[in-house]
Every structure is written in C-alpha cells, then in structure tokens.
Amino acid sequence: MAFWDEEKTMGEVPKGRDVVQVRLVSRRGKRYVDVRSFWEDGNGERKPGKGIALPNEIAGRVADLIKEAAKLAEE
C-alpha cells in the first residue's frame, strides 16, 4: 500500500545517476509538494532517497527562496 493517497509527478531533473522528482501529493486531505531524489536498484526499479514534503501552505515561499538563492549562486 502506498504512503500517499494521491501522487502527481510534476517533473524530474537528472542528478548524476539519480533523478530529483517534484510531485504534488496528498495524505488524509492535506496537500504537499514533495521534492525527492530517486535512485535505480540493480533490477532497474526506482527507489526513493532523501527528500522533503512541504505543506502546500509554505511550498510557494520555499520555492521563492530557492530561486533567490540560485540567482545569487550564479553571480
């Protein structure tokens, strides 16, 4: 049985041999933005790695801060 009640993959970004996946998920009526790395096992099956599930109420502000930090890192 899956942990999340609903999952929708918004996209993924390659990171070496892994991928970082952004998903809109929900559990017990509460929505989250889940950002998580996935790795591939010896059988080619994707396994979840480290990540964070941000409550929808703060996900936009966290995304704004990440954009700001990325912009400063490019300077």
TACORDA-V537139 format. One record per residue. N is the residue number from 1. SS is DSSP state (alpha for helix, beta for strand, coil for the rest). PHI is phi in degrees with one decimal (999 if undefined). BURIAL is # if it has 24 or more other ideal C-beta (glycine too) atoms within 12 Angstrom, else .. Layout:
n = (N & N)
ss = (SS & SS)
phi = (PHI & PHI)
burial = (BURIAL & BURIAL)
This chain:
n = (1 & 2 & 3 & 4 & 5 & 6 & 7 & 8 & 9 & 10 & 11 & 12 & 13 & 14 & 15 & 16 & 17 & 18 & 19 & 20 & 21 & 22 & 23 & 24 & 25 & 26 & 27 & 28 & 29 & 30 & 31 & 32 & 33 & 34 & 35 & 36 & 37 & 38 & 39 & 40 & 41 & 42 & 43 & 44 & 45 & 46 & 47 & 48 & 49 & 50 & 51 & 52 & 53 & 54 & 55 & 56 & 57 & 58 & 59 & 60 & 61 & 62 & 63 & 64 & 65 & 66 & 67 & 68 & 69 & 70 & 71 & 72 & 73 & 74 & 75)
ss = (coil & coil & coil & coil & coil & beta & beta & beta & beta & beta & beta & beta & beta & beta & beta & coil & coil & beta & beta & beta & beta & beta & beta & beta & beta & beta & beta & coil & coil & beta & beta & beta & beta & beta & beta & beta & beta & beta & beta & beta & coil & coil & coil & coil & coil & beta & beta & beta & beta & beta & beta & beta & beta & beta & beta & alpha & alpha & alpha & alpha & alpha & alpha & alpha & alpha & alpha & alpha & alpha & alpha & alpha & alpha & alpha & alpha & alpha & alpha & alpha & coil)
phi = (999 & -76.8 & -68.5 & -83.4 & -74.1 & -139.6 & -141.5 & -134.1 & -76.9 & -89.6 & 166.1 & -147.2 & -127.4 & -63.2 & -142.0 & 63.4 & -85.3 & -101.0 & -132.6 & -103.2 & -113.4 & -110.4 & -132.3 & -94.8 & -129.4 & -145.2 & -149.2 & 52.3 & 82.1 & -105.8 & -100.7 & -138.3 & -104.8 & -102.7 & -116.6 & -147.7 & -86.3 & -128.1 & -123.1 & -105.9 & -81.0 & -62.4 & -96.0 & 82.0 & -91.6 & -76.8 & -121.9 & -72.8 & -112.8 & -72.4 & -176.0 & -145.8 & -108.9 & -94.1 & -57.4 & -52.0 & -62.8 & -113.8 & -59.2 & -63.7 & -66.9 & -62.9 & -61.1 & -60.9 & -66.1 & -64.0 & -60.5 & -61.3 & -63.9 & -64.4 & -63.6 & -64.5 & -66.3 & -77.6 & -75.2)
burial = (. & . & . & . & . & . & . & . & . & . & . & . & . & . & . & . & . & . & # & # & # & # & # & # & # & . & . & . & . & . & . & # & # & # & # & # & # & # & . & . & . & . & . & . & . & . & . & # & . & . & . & . & # & # & . & . & . & . & # & . & . & . & . & . & . & . & . & . & . & . & . & . & . & . & .)
